[in-house]
């Protein structure tokens, strides 16, 4: 629940929205244009894929430690403040690095503090918004909106400044994230009654449905690897300028925003696992289309499928965790999801560099297969839930 102070209760959602907004400015710059910066620093496609895989790999080290300690100490807000503050220094270190090895090592260190920010924030959001009776999607959409802002800002910058300086936009946006984190309202956990036994800590990793949901979400989200790593490079090579690339990325996120805005009004049929299946279908169609080397006129239509491939998958996974995780293990469950996402994306991102170098756009066919596999895991999760209910 939220701390009892009425002012904090009123300001909880706007402050959380501000954090999402700042954090996703970073993502809006980094996802399309960090690979462009890496190329400008002299890295080849295979090395770019390796660097981009680094944060996904290091999630497995940083996230379980940070999220478990945040759960045990009931210190979500403090953990968000510390990790977001350290991320500023991390990105600055990357910006100062020279040479592939130095960049790889600097990004590895930075990733140790950057990767826990989002699972901590998602846990904080579901706890606080649940206590207030507020839906997650309408608050989270502010992050998606500013993702577009960050993408357009970087797109304009890419046309007027040397690509070697794009990293400093990320550093500045990280500083804004750290500032908004300091303004978060504190959470308060009700003291347990003396007559109540301590909650049983269920072993999440022995729950077949939970594991299948992690696998489904991870595979579908990992199917974005070729797009995240090489779409901007491919489109620039085909003659599209930075502003047009930003517009294409922004269009996909606008579709995602619409889904988030109406997520609280979706029919009851769209339960979390159904949303994962919808995400699988969207990803399969999107990447199959991209594998066919579509004309520029087809790209906006394929980008609209981002609402399903990313948006529906994200909502499905997080809502499932919020509804099915035992009390006191929320951050831990988010940590497991983040680790699974990181492991799958690391493998997919590392493979994407090899596939893209060998096959170009046809590398998207492998991403379509990953989305199909994610849908199969969602089906397994649905069956496991039904078996457990009987």
Secondary structure, 3 states (H helix, E strand, C coil): CECCCHHHHHHHHHHHHHHHHHHHHHHHHHHHHHHHHHHHCCCCHHHHHHHHHHHHHHHHHHHHHHHHHHHHHCCHHHHHHHHHHHHHHHHHHHHHCCCHHHHHHHHHHHHHHHCHHHHHHHHHHHHHHHHHCCCCHHHHHHHHHHHHHHHHHHHHHHHHCCHHHCHHHHHHHHHHHHHHHHCCCCECCCCCCCCCCCCCCCCHHHCHHHHHHHHHHHHHHHCCHHHHHHHHHHHHHCCCCHHHHHHHHHHHHHHHHHHHHCHHHCCCCCCHHHHHHHHHHHHHHHHHHHHCCCCHHHHHHHHHCHHHHHHHHHHHHHHHHHHHCCCCCHHHHHHHHHHHHHHHHHHHHHHHHHHHHHHHHHHHHHHHHHHHHHHHHHHHHHHHHHHHHC
